[in-house]
Amino acid sequence: MAYKIVASQCTVCGACEFECPNAAISLKRDMYIIDPKKCTECEGSFDTPQCAVVCPVEKTCIPA
């Protein structure tokens, strides 16, 4: 399973893009999206998904 970004809550700060170890997060049409084919929920790299950890808005990066 992958994570997703809740568009209505995203502030487009960019914090998540640089923390993703799989380069699964990118800016598309002024909105950050997570590529579900690349997202591993940081398994093997971190104990918790880093997008959710670094996001300044709670519950913006959530399980898809």
C-alpha positions as MATLAB code, in Angstrom:
seq = 'MAYKIVASQCTVCGACEFECPNAAISLKRDMYIIDPKKCTECEGSFDTPQCAVVCPVEKTCIPA';
ca = [
       0.000    0.000    0.000;
       1.118    3.563   -0.609;
       0.552    6.916    1.033;
      -1.319    9.833   -0.522;
      -1.408   13.568    0.050;
      -4.754   15.166    0.903;
      -4.789   18.002   -1.640;
      -7.204   20.212    0.303;
      -4.833   20.225    3.308;
      -1.486   20.449    1.513;
       0.288   23.800    1.868;
       2.726   22.932   -0.956;
       5.682   23.581    1.371;
       7.815   20.883   -0.277;
       9.104   19.293    2.930;
       7.907   15.838    1.938;
       9.482   15.801   -1.514;
      13.028   15.961   -0.192;
      12.492   13.462    2.632;
      11.132   10.654    0.465;
      13.850    7.991    0.085;
      12.197    6.621   -3.065;
      11.616    9.898   -4.954;
       7.919    9.035   -5.017;
       6.757   12.607   -4.332;
       6.696   15.243   -7.041;
       5.086   18.580   -7.847;
       2.395   18.365  -10.528;
       0.177   21.328  -11.437;
       1.069   23.227   -8.253;
       0.227   20.213   -6.071;
       2.374   17.482   -4.551;
       1.454   13.920   -5.436;
       2.795   10.526   -4.391;
       3.428    7.930   -7.081;
       1.914    4.736   -5.638;
       4.257    2.612   -7.774;
       7.301    4.139   -6.058;
       5.935    4.579   -2.512;
       6.963    1.828   -0.097;
       5.763    3.670    3.036;
       9.516    4.006    3.749;
       9.686    0.314    4.597;
      13.288   -0.743    4.873;
      14.494    2.846    5.280;
      12.533    4.244    8.238;
      10.121    3.009   10.901;
       7.420    5.477    9.817;
       6.610    7.144    6.480;
       8.725   10.293    6.349;
       6.162   12.348    4.435;
       3.814   12.078    7.409;
       6.634   12.826    9.866;
       7.854   16.029    8.193;
       4.520   17.427    7.022;
       3.595   20.543    9.038;
      -0.132   19.825    8.628;
      -1.335   16.824   10.590;
      -3.043   14.021    8.630;
      -2.104   15.385    5.209;
       0.067   12.396    4.246;
      -2.129    9.388    4.921;
      -2.445    5.754    3.809;
      -4.130    5.537    0.396;
];
